[in-house]
Amino acid sequence: MIDRSVLLTRHGYLFTAALSEKERRRLYESAAVVIPFLGRRTLLVSGDTGVGLFYDQERIARHRAVPAPIATSLFGPGAVHGLDDEAHRHRKALFLQALGEEELDRLTAIARRRWRRELDRWRQDGVGEVYAAAVVAFGSSIVEWAGIDEPEPEMARHAQWLADIVNGFGVLGPAYVKAVVARRRSDAWATRLIRRARACGDAPSGSWVDRVASFVDADGQPLPERTAAVELLNILRPTVAVAWLAAFAALALEEHADWRVLISDERPSDRPLLAEAFAHEVRRYYPFVPVLAGRARHDFEFSGQRMRRGQRVLLDVYGTNHGTEWEDPWSFLPGRFLDVDPCDIPHFIPQGGGPRETGHRCPGEGVANRLVAVAVSELAKIDPVELPPQDLQFSMRRMPTRPASGVRMSP
């Protein structure tokens, strides 16, 4: 029998479609199927029921759940993603406090200013690429927001390092090597920032750099320098990753011109509810995270399957975001997110699920949606939208994926 990790490598986001007929039927009927994965017995779950299990902290742990090559290059050693119980809750509080509504508003304002600067360059040049512009705009925005004082070219360079980390974490070959190099460079940069903040106290009070440098962990001690650097990057890097979603958002605006008109008519004084709903649907509809991993804390039975302590549990993120709990799941319908809190939808898990405050749901989800909404609202104002001849296809095998051209536009 072929190890199903090979299918994930070969088929990417659609790897569940490559399972055997018996496995697909069981996953569809009971939301869980046992598969061989990385040489070990693994439970693959999907849908509301699967999400409920995966975020049950009494049964599922995160420690050492993600394969080391991915965890090391993407999250970094000692990161909050691999903690459990009180250690996780205490560390996550650092992120939740830093990403409150007031700080989110401040970041949004910075991102809008910088995104408009990128669009001004497009008008001068006659053309621009959404993905490349988003890497610079979102990367420099989060660096500025974090209280890191450096020249604009340095901001852009560091943003590209973070983009390289995201681009190569899930593939074999040169992109992965580039991601590892970028990870080392980023770690060294972040370590210098933490060291300087602790030695000189020159980080702006209350900034992300200041918060991480002065944070006292659950053991009552400041974070080790290397761990502090890792957590400093764990807000910066995911923000740059939003550039992938921005490229898909531009593609969606081109394919759904009716929504572009509605969004462009939203008054600037209002919160862009249509743009935010559109952004939520972008995050649901387009491929971003393929699967998430956990481990069984102890022996238990789920959906007729017996799991042993330490065995891996995989949550099919892409499949759940297109599962039968959704009405017309394969249609792009932003209206489904109007007048509803997406966190109240169990099967909406583009960046993880479960409770945000106490569980493992990504604390930066609000950042991601706000920044996609910024891109959507600004791009919608380009009228008419003219897309030069280009390759807008994207591979469902490549993780992460995006339109091949990055989506070039002529304002």
ZATOR-31691 format. One line per field, with one value per residue (C-alpha): residue in three letters; x, y, z. Coordinates in pm, whole numbers, m for minus. Layout:
BEGIN
r <- [ALA, ...];
x <- [X, ...];
y <- [Y, ...];
z <- [Z, ...];
***
This chain:
BEGIN
r <- [MET, ILE, ASP, ARG, SER, VAL, LEU, LEU, THR, ARG, HIS, GLY, TYR, LEU, PHE, THR, ALA, ALA, LEU, SER, GLU, LYS, GLU, ARG, ARG, ARG, LEU, TYR, GLU, SER, ALA, ALA, VAL, VAL, ILE, PRO, PHE, LEU, GLY, ARG, ARG, THR, LEU, LEU, VAL, SER, GLY, ASP, THR, GLY, VAL, GLY, LEU, PHE, TYR, ASP, GLN, GLU, ARG, ILE, ALA, ARG, HIS, ARG, ALA, VAL, PRO, ALA, PRO, ILE, ALA, THR, SER, LEU, PHE, GLY, PRO, GLY, ALA, VAL, HIS, GLY, LEU, ASP, ASP, GLU, ALA, HIS, ARG, HIS, ARG, LYS, ALA, LEU, PHE, LEU, GLN, ALA, LEU, GLY, GLU, GLU, GLU, LEU, ASP, ARG, LEU, THR, ALA, ILE, ALA, ARG, ARG, ARG, TRP, ARG, ARG, GLU, LEU, ASP, ARG, TRP, ARG, GLN, ASP, GLY, VAL, GLY, GLU, VAL, TYR, ALA, ALA, ALA, VAL, VAL, ALA, PHE, GLY, SER, SER, ILE, VAL, GLU, TRP, ALA, GLY, ILE, ASP, GLU, PRO, GLU, PRO, GLU, MET, ALA, ARG, HIS, ALA, GLN, TRP, LEU, ALA, ASP, ILE, VAL, ASN, GLY, PHE, GLY, VAL, LEU, GLY, PRO, ALA, TYR, VAL, LYS, ALA, VAL, VAL, ALA, ARG, ARG, ARG, SER, ASP, ALA, TRP, ALA, THR, ARG, LEU, ILE, ARG, ARG, ALA, ARG, ALA, CYS, GLY, ASP, ALA, PRO, SER, GLY, SER, TRP, VAL, ASP, ARG, VAL, ALA, SER, PHE, VAL, ASP, ALA, ASP, GLY, GLN, PRO, LEU, PRO, GLU, ARG, THR, ALA, ALA, VAL, GLU, LEU, LEU, ASN, ILE, LEU, ARG, PRO, THR, VAL, ALA, VAL, ALA, TRP, LEU, ALA, ALA, PHE, ALA, ALA, LEU, ALA, LEU, GLU, GLU, HIS, ALA, ASP, TRP, ARG, VAL, LEU, ILE, SER, ASP, GLU, ARG, PRO, SER, ASP, ARG, PRO, LEU, LEU, ALA, GLU, ALA, PHE, ALA, HIS, GLU, VAL, ARG, ARG, TYR, TYR, PRO, PHE, VAL, PRO, VAL, LEU, ALA, GLY, ARG, ALA, ARG, HIS, ASP, PHE, GLU, PHE, SER, GLY, GLN, ARG, MET, ARG, ARG, GLY, GLN, ARG, VAL, LEU, LEU, ASP, VAL, TYR, GLY, THR, ASN, HIS, GLY, THR, GLU, TRP, GLU, ASP, PRO, TRP, SER, PHE, LEU, PRO, GLY, ARG, PHE, LEU, ASP, VAL, ASP, PRO, CYS, ASP, ILE, PRO, HIS, PHE, ILE, PRO, GLN, GLY, GLY, GLY, PRO, ARG, GLU, THR, GLY, HIS, ARG, CYS, PRO, GLY, GLU, GLY, VAL, ALA, ASN, ARG, LEU, VAL, ALA, VAL, ALA, VAL, SER, GLU, LEU, ALA, LYS, ILE, ASP, PRO, VAL, GLU, LEU, PRO, PRO, GLN, ASP, LEU, GLN, PHE, SER, MET, ARG, ARG, MET, PRO, THR, ARG, PRO, ALA, SER, GLY, VAL, ARG, MET, SER, PRO];
x <- [0, 132, 208, m46, 221, 335, m16, 2, 331, 198, m152, m124, m454, m652, m472, m793, m927, m634, m723, m871, m1244, m1295, m1099, m1285, m1622, m1534, m1407, m1727, m1963, m1797, m1561, m1263, m1044, m720, m439, m67, 117, 492, 520, 273, m96, m271, m629, m747, m1054, m1276, m1593, m1757, m1708, m1342, m1284, m1448, m1202, m897, m950, m1043, m743, m824, m758, m527, m185, 38, 382, 597, 292, 431, 723, 1050, 1166, 842, 814, 1175, 1165, 817, 751, 1095, 1204, 1015, 730, 383, 243, 406, 298, 5, m203, m101, 225, 29, m236, 24, 235, m69, m182, 119, m19, m380, m284, m71, m344, m635, m882, m696, m368, m547, m691, m343, m197, m484, m419, m48, m124, m374, m122, 150, m79, m180, 189, 232, m65, 85, 395, 171, 19, 365, 484, 157, 141, 190, 190, m44, 161, 491, 327, 155, 481, 634, 321, 223, 580, 684, 353, 402, 768, 663, 376, 612, 827, 1126, 1298, 1486, 1515, 1253, 1492, 1570, 1199, 1146, 1447, 1327, 975, 1119, 1305, 979, 804, 1080, 1019, 650, 713, 945, 832, 607, 810, 1123, 1407, 1556, 1259, 1300, 1672, 1598, 1343, 1600, 1852, 1588, 1490, 1848, 1882, 1550, 1638, 1969, 1792, 1523, 1785, 1972, 1649, 1573, 1929, 1932, 1591, 1704, 2044, 1947, 1576, 1528, 1221, 908, 713, 430, 553, 569, 948, 917, 644, 839, 1171, 1018, 772, 790, 698, 492, 803, 846, 1155, 1209, 1203, 1545, 1689, 1642, 1281, 1202, 1338, 1120, 806, 897, 888, 565, 363, 581, 598, 225, 146, 368, 196, m123, 34, m69, m431, m408, m316, m620, m836, m730, m819, m1159, m1228, m1156, m1388, m1670, m1706, m2043, m1874, m1598, m1859, m2034, m1706, m1583, m1907, m1854, m1808, m1456, m1599, m1766, m1602, m1571, m1812, m1846, m1469, m1431, m1697, m1522, m1191, m1343, m1469, m1125, m975, m1238, m1249, m888, m613, m392, m340, m374, m375, m297, m140, m185, m113, m335, m276, m400, m585, m935, m1199, m1341, m1592, m1524, m1147, m919, m630, m322, m133, 115, m45, m83, m418, m455, m727, m818, m837, m903, m1162, m1343, m1359, m1534, m1735, m2102, m2173, m2142, m2423, m2290, m1929, m1767, m1921, m1757, m2026, m1903, m2259, m2243, m2022, m2248, m2415, m2231, m1923, m1703, m1561, m1909, m1889, m1710, m1620, m1464, m1098, m874, m618, m731, m1038, m1158, m1179, m947, m883, m820, m747, m518, m711, m463, m455, m355, m669, m812, m492, m511, m870, m825, m523, m695, m990, m753, m618, m970, m1109, m813, m795, m1171, m1122, m912, m1170, m1170, m964, m732, m542, m258, m207, m62, m78, m344, m342, m235, m119, m322, m13, 217, 194, 155, 16, m84, m160, 157, 185, 121, m174, m51, m288, m288, m445];
y <- [0, 345, 568, 848, 1110, 1033, 1120, 1450, 1527, 1426, 1568, 1852, 2004, 1732, 1438, 1301, 1253, 1019, 792, 453, 433, 261, 532, 814, 658, 615, 973, 1099, 886, 905, 1206, 985, 722, 553, 582, 505, 838, 888, 519, 527, 464, 803, 920, 1161, 1364, 1618, 1823, 1952, 1620, 1604, 1965, 1889, 1607, 1789, 2085, 1875, 1952, 1661, 1416, 1594, 1752, 1959, 1879, 1715, 1670, 1854, 1679, 1838, 1965, 2164, 2280, 2399, 2593, 2740, 2795, 2770, 2573, 2637, 2822, 2857, 2621, 2319, 2392, 2247, 2315, 2598, 2660, 2717, 2935, 3152, 3199, 3256, 3538, 3731, 3716, 3785, 4096, 4225, 4167, 4337, 4550, 4877, 4733, 4567, 4905, 5059, 4787, 4821, 5195, 5135, 4863, 5079, 5364, 5133, 4948, 5279, 5362, 5041, 5128, 5470, 5292, 5083, 5397, 5535, 5209, 5124, 4775, 4600, 4253, 4190, 3919, 4107, 4431, 4252, 4101, 4449, 4627, 4371, 4292, 4653, 4724, 4456, 4557, 4919, 4810, 4590, 4889, 4791, 5107, 5039, 5187, 5100, 4884, 4678, 4634, 4506, 4272, 4124, 4087, 3884, 3658, 3587, 3522, 3276, 3086, 3046, 2966, 2674, 2504, 2245, 2145, 1950, 2101, 2447, 2632, 2439, 2510, 2878, 2867, 2719, 2990, 3259, 3107, 3131, 3489, 3586, 3417, 3605, 3936, 3873, 3766, 4093, 4286, 4101, 4136, 4510, 4561, 4386, 4553, 4907, 4923, 5122, 4932, 5153, 5081, 4837, 4747, 4384, 4385, 4526, 4279, 3974, 4093, 4154, 3862, 3628, 3271, 3021, 2915, 3271, 3333, 3559, 3369, 3241, 3473, 3223, 3147, 3519, 3568, 3281, 3433, 3778, 3625, 3437, 3752, 3893, 3580, 3492, 3852, 3829, 3498, 3697, 3799, 3456, 3530, 3880, 3727, 3499, 3795, 3983, 3678, 3658, 4027, 3973, 3672, 3831, 4181, 4231, 4214, 4447, 4711, 4665, 4685, 4990, 5170, 5115, 5450, 5509, 5620, 5283, 4959, 4769, 4487, 4375, 4366, 4170, 3917, 3885, 3827, 3553, 3375, 3408, 3237, 2960, 2900, 2915, 2674, 2798, 2543, 2177, 1987, 2038, 1782, 1675, 1369, 1156, 1238, 896, 595, 674, 562, 794, 710, 340, 380, 298, 543, 487, 746, 932, 840, 1128, 1291, 1497, 1753, 1791, 2171, 2217, 1939, 2076, 2422, 2261, 1998, 1909, 2138, 2430, 2532, 2513, 2472, 2491, 2828, 3156, 3326, 3608, 3674, 3368, 3572, 3875, 3918, 3619, 3577, 3331, 3200, 3067, 2837, 2517, 2408, 2743, 2663, 2836, 2905, 2648, 2623, 2586, 2867, 3161, 3260, 2920, 2685, 2661, 2882, 3121, 3451, 3628, 3528, 3876, 4025, 3803, 3891, 4262, 4276, 4078, 4317, 4613, 4466, 4389, 4737, 4911, 4684, 4716, 5088, 5020, 5077, 4928, 4630, 4533, 4210, 4181, 3841, 3614, 3271, 3281, 2906, 2768, 2421, 2224, 2006, 2289, 2390, 2681, 2777, 3098, 3218, 3162, 3523, 3673, 3850, 4147, 4441, 4762, 5046];
z <- [0, m94, 203, 181, 248, m108, m229, m43, m216, m558, m541, m290, m185, m365, m208, m51, m404, m466, m173, m248, m312, 23, 207, 31, 112, 478, 505, 341, 551, 894, 868, 962, 802, 907, 651, 648, 666, 707, 787, 1075, 1133, 1107, 1146, 875, 976, 802, 847, 1165, 1343, 1250, 1353, 1687, 1750, 1622, 1855, 2157, 2376, 2605, 2323, 2076, 2141, 1912, 2050, 1779, 1556, 1252, 1077, 1189, 845, 805, 1166, 1176, 849, 890, 1262, 1418, 1728, 2050, 1878, 2026, 1760, 1926, 2284, 2476, 2787, 3019, 2836, 2514, 2677, 2849, 2533, 2311, 2541, 2414, 2060, 2156, 2351, 2066, 1805, 1979, 1785, 1841, 1716, 1426, 1325, 1343, 1122, 874, 838, 777, 520, 333, 310, 185, m56, m214, m252, m447, m670, m738, m870, m1096, m1244, m1314, m1471, m1647, m1495, m1163, m1010, m716, m546, m559, m446, m158, m33, m9, 117, 381, 480, 529, 706, 969, 1018, 1076, 1303, 1507, 1598, 1383, 1262, 939, 588, 327, 118, 429, 499, 145, 172, 499, 360, 72, 315, 495, 163, 69, 395, 311, m53, 11, 331, 163, m143, m219, m418, m463, m312, 14, 23, m38, 245, 485, 395, 437, 772, 897, 778, 934, 1262, 1274, 1201, 1463, 1719, 1667, 1721, 2046, 2172, 2100, 2259, 2578, 2594, 2495, 2570, 2249, 2118, 2129, 2448, 2383, 2034, 1923, 1958, 2310, 2407, 2292, 2435, 2778, 2786, 3085, 2990, 3190, 3382, 3514, 3300, 2997, 2669, 2562, 2301, 2019, 2116, 2145, 1794, 1668, 1821, 1687, 1339, 1408, 1352, 1075, 856, 848, 757, 451, 365, 309, m25, m161, m70, m218, m555, m537, m433, m746, m957, m785, m851, m1220, m1234, m1029, m1168, m996, m657, m774, m851, m515, m323, m511, m412, m37, 137, 273, 607, 661, 766, 436, 520, 159, 114, 438, 334, m2, 180, 397, 86, m76, 229, 217, m156, m269, m156, 127, 408, 294, 626, 994, 1226, 1587, 1802, 2024, 2392, 2498, 2360, 2240, 1993, 1730, 1460, 1503, 1482, 1773, 1820, 2032, 2229, 2010, 1677, 1434, 1352, 1031, 968, 600, 586, 216, 208, 513, 357, 59, 245, 248, 545, 303, 71, m286, m164, m508, m593, m494, m284, m56, 56, 278, 516, 547, 888, 1039, 1256, 1064, 1391, 1469, 1165, 1282, 930, 835, 901, 642, 918, 1170, 1388, 1741, 1999, 1931, 2292, 2449, 2160, 1860, 1618, 1459, 1655, 1333, 1142, 1189, 1050, 742, 663, 723, 493, 219, 256, 217, m106, m228, m156, m321, m625, m677, m740, m1049, m1322, m1569, m1461, m1744, m1716, m1967, m2132, m1865, m1702, m1429, m1372, m1036, m942, m687, m635, m526, m158, m115, m453, m628, m983, m1186, m1305, m963, m1137, m1338, m1374, m1578, m1377];
***
